[in-house]
Amino acid sequence: HHDDINKLSPWLITWHVHVVNGLSNGRILLVHCKSKDDDLGIHNLTADTEFTWKFKPNFFGGTLFWCYMAYSNFHAAFDAFRENDDFFQECNYGDCIWTAKDDGIYLRNGKFDKLTYGWEQGRLW
């Protein structure tokens, strides 16, 4: 069964990270994600669209992607992917699905979205 193989070696599978604009009222979501090796650029997502990327983790460990998101007067920065067993499980061994909603940033855990990070108010720039 292929899920068992993924659990044995999360470093061998291709991971997908999805960042979804789930904001109300057609608000634009600014997203900027990167790792120490890759800057994935700045994306302005319209309502109900997503930005996705895929990668294989560094076999020697330490793969980390983080994202900055902002809309209106709110912003947040968070780890979109990191190497640890809890995180692998939360991302269902292959897909990390982050959704920005009016009250915070949610991580899809199975069939449900779990509020994981709150928004901070005020602009950084």
C-alpha positions as CSV (number, residue, x, y, z in Angstrom):
1,H,0.0,0.0,0.0
2,H,1.6,3.2,-1.1
3,D,0.6,5.3,2.0
4,D,2.8,2.9,4.1
5,I,5.8,3.5,1.8
6,N,5.2,7.3,2.2
7,K,5.2,7.0,6.0
8,L,8.5,5.0,5.9
9,S,10.3,7.5,3.8
10,P,8.8,11.0,3.5
11,W,12.1,12.0,1.8
12,L,11.4,9.8,-1.2
13,I,8.0,11.3,-2.1
14,T,7.2,14.5,-4.0
15,W,5.5,16.9,-1.6
16,H,2.9,19.5,-2.8
17,V,2.2,22.7,-0.9
18,H,-1.0,24.6,-1.7
19,V,-1.7,28.1,-0.5
20,V,-5.4,29.0,-1.1
21,N,-7.1,32.4,-0.9
22,G,-10.3,31.6,1.1
23,L,-10.9,35.3,2.1
24,S,-14.4,36.7,1.8
25,N,-15.5,39.7,-0.3
26,G,-13.2,39.1,-3.2
27,R,-10.1,40.3,-1.3
28,I,-6.7,39.8,-2.9
29,L,-4.1,37.7,-0.9
30,L,-0.5,38.6,-1.2
31,V,1.7,35.4,-0.8
32,H,5.5,35.2,-0.7
33,C,7.0,31.8,0.0
34,K,10.6,30.7,0.1
35,S,13.2,28.3,1.4
36,K,16.9,29.0,2.0
37,D,17.5,27.8,-1.6
38,D,14.4,28.9,-3.5
39,D,12.5,32.2,-3.5
40,L,9.1,31.3,-5.1
41,G,8.2,34.9,-5.8
42,I,5.4,37.2,-4.8
43,H,1.9,36.1,-5.9
44,N,-1.3,38.1,-5.7
45,L,-4.1,35.5,-5.4
46,T,-7.7,36.4,-6.3
47,A,-10.5,34.9,-4.3
48,D,-10.7,31.0,-4.5
49,T,-7.4,30.6,-6.4
50,E,-4.3,28.9,-5.2
51,F,-0.5,29.0,-5.5
52,T,1.1,25.5,-5.5
53,W,4.6,24.1,-5.7
54,K,6.2,20.7,-5.4
55,F,9.5,19.5,-4.3
56,K,11.4,16.5,-2.8
57,P,12.9,17.2,0.7
58,N,16.6,17.4,1.1
59,F,17.7,13.8,1.8
60,F,20.1,15.1,4.5
61,G,17.3,16.9,6.3
62,G,16.5,20.5,7.0
63,T,14.0,21.2,4.2
64,L,11.9,24.2,5.3
65,F,9.6,26.5,3.4
66,W,8.0,29.5,5.0
67,C,5.4,31.9,3.7
68,Y,4.4,35.5,4.3
69,M,0.8,36.4,3.6
70,A,-1.0,39.7,3.7
71,Y,-4.3,41.3,2.9
72,S,-5.8,44.7,3.9
73,N,-4.2,45.5,7.2
74,F,-3.4,41.9,8.2
75,H,-0.3,39.8,7.8
76,A,1.2,36.5,9.0
77,A,4.4,34.5,8.6
78,F,4.5,30.8,9.1
79,D,6.3,27.5,8.2
80,A,4.5,26.0,5.2
81,F,6.6,22.9,5.3
82,R,9.1,21.5,7.8
83,E,10.6,18.1,8.4
84,N,9.0,16.4,11.4
85,D,6.7,13.5,12.0
86,D,3.8,15.5,13.3
87,F,4.0,17.8,10.3
88,F,4.2,14.9,7.8
89,Q,1.1,13.4,9.3
90,E,-0.8,16.7,9.3
91,C,0.1,17.1,5.6
92,N,-1.2,13.6,4.9
93,Y,2.2,12.4,3.7
94,G,2.3,14.5,0.5
95,D,-0.1,17.5,0.5
96,C,0.1,20.5,2.7
97,I,-3.0,22.6,2.1
98,W,-3.0,26.0,3.7
99,T,-6.1,28.2,3.4
100,A,-6.1,31.9,4.3
101,K,-9.5,32.8,5.8
102,D,-10.8,36.0,7.4
103,D,-10.1,34.7,11.0
104,G,-6.7,33.1,10.3
105,I,-4.7,30.5,8.4
106,Y,-5.9,27.0,8.3
107,L,-4.1,23.7,7.6
108,R,-6.2,20.9,6.0
109,N,-6.0,17.9,8.3
110,G,-7.8,15.0,6.6
111,K,-11.2,16.4,5.6
112,F,-11.2,19.4,8.0
113,D,-9.4,22.7,8.1
114,K,-7.7,23.4,11.4
115,L,-7.0,27.0,12.5
116,T,-3.2,27.0,12.9
117,Y,-2.1,30.6,12.8
118,G,-3.8,33.9,13.5
119,W,-3.4,37.2,11.6
120,E,-1.4,40.1,13.0
121,Q,-2.7,43.6,12.5
122,G,-0.8,46.5,11.1
123,R,1.5,46.8,8.1
124,L,5.1,45.6,8.1
125,W,6.1,48.0,5.4
